[in-house]
Amino acid sequence: MPNLKSIVLAAALAAAAAVPAGAAEPSLFGVWKNPKNSVHVDIRPCPQGACGYVIWATEKAKADAREGGTKELIGLQLFREFQPKKAGVWQGKVFIPDLNRTFTGSAEPLDGRTLRAKGCLFANVLCKSQTWTRVES
């Protein structure tokens, strides 16, 4: 039986997904592409908060993932257990396929079209940020 915390989280995620364009806080949910347009990730609500799955990748990205020890890139969960933290910033874990490792990460929708994704080796130490762009449907 779900507890109150999971019910509240599910309601908050549903409300965030339903926020119309131009509202105060842009939605994290949707399909995003990395800066090289080599990977597209679908970020959607999941029992742990928000999760992102690879739905498209170039052959080079797939090969890089295999070289790193990740057999299948398509369908792989890259963003794991993301939870809303401070104003518009989500935090969780990011799996890097070509390194075959998981790091702490954050995602912040900057507007309806761009998302700042950040991964860190340790808590805010040795970090890398990227700006992802929403894939138009």
N, C-alpha and C positions, 0 to 999 in steps of 0.2 A: 504494500500500500504506500503511495507516495506521501512524503512528509510535506509540511507546510512550506519549507524552504524550496523544494523542487517545484511545487505548484506556483509559488511566487516567481521563481526564475522563469518557468515556462511562460507565464503571463507577461513578464517583462520582455522576454525575447519576442513573443508574438506581437506585442505593442511596438517594439523597435522595428520589426520587419514591416509593420503597417504604416510607418511614418511616411507621409507623402513627400515628394520631391519639393525642395525649397523650405522644408521645415527646419526648426532650429538645429537638430542634430541629424546628420546624414547617416544612412543605414550602412552597417558593416556587411549585410547580407547581399549576395549577388555573385556574379562571375567577374573575376579580376585577372588581369594579365601582368606578368612581371615586366620590368623595364626592357628586357631583350625580346619580349613577346615570344618566349620559348616555352612558357608554361601558362596555362589558364587554370585557375582554382575557383571552385564553387564553394563559397562560404555560406553556411546555412545553420539554423538552430539544430542542436543535438542535445541529448540528455545531460552532457557535461557543460553546456553553455552554447558555444559556437564552434563549429568544426569546418575545416576547409579541405576539399578533396580535389585532386588533379583530374580534370575532365578532358584536357587536351595538352599535347606536348610535341615539340619538334623531335625529329629523329636524333639530332645531336643531344638534346636534353635527355632522351631515353638512354642513349649510349653512355652519357656521363653518369647517369644514375646506376646503370649496370656496372660500370667500372668502379663505382664507389661501394658496390655490394647490394644495391637495391634492384631486385629482379624486375619488378613491374612498376612503372611510374604511373600509368593511367589507373585511376581508382585509389591511389595511395592517399592516405590522410596526412597532409602536411601541417595543418593548423589543428592543434589539439587542446581541448579543455579551456578554450578562451572564455574569460569571464569579464563582464563590465567592471571597470575599476573607477577611475576618476573621469570626469566630464568627457565622454566620447572615446576614451582609451580602453581597449580590451587587452587583457594579459593572459598568457597561457604558454604553451610549448610549441616549438616549431621544429619539424623534422627536416633535415637537409639531406636529400637523397644521395648526392654525390659524395658526401662525407659519411653517410650512414650513421648520423648522430642526431640527437635531439637537444635543443637549446631553449632557454627561456626567451620569450618573445612578446611583442606587443603589436597591435594594429590600431590605427587611428584614422577613421574616415575624415579626410580634410574638407571634402565637399562631396557632391553627388558623383563626381568623376574620378577622384584620386584618393588613394589610401597610402598612408605611411606605414610600412612594415619594418619592424626592427627585431633583430635577433642578437642575443648576447651569449658569450661563452660562459660567463658567470653573471651574477646579479649586477646589471648595468656596467660590466667591465668587458672590454674587447667586443664592442658591438658593431654591427653593420646595419645601415638603414637603406631602404629602397622605396621609391615611389611607384606604386602599382596603379594601373588605370582600369576603370570599369569597362568590361566588354559590353558593347551595345548589342541588344538582342534584336 
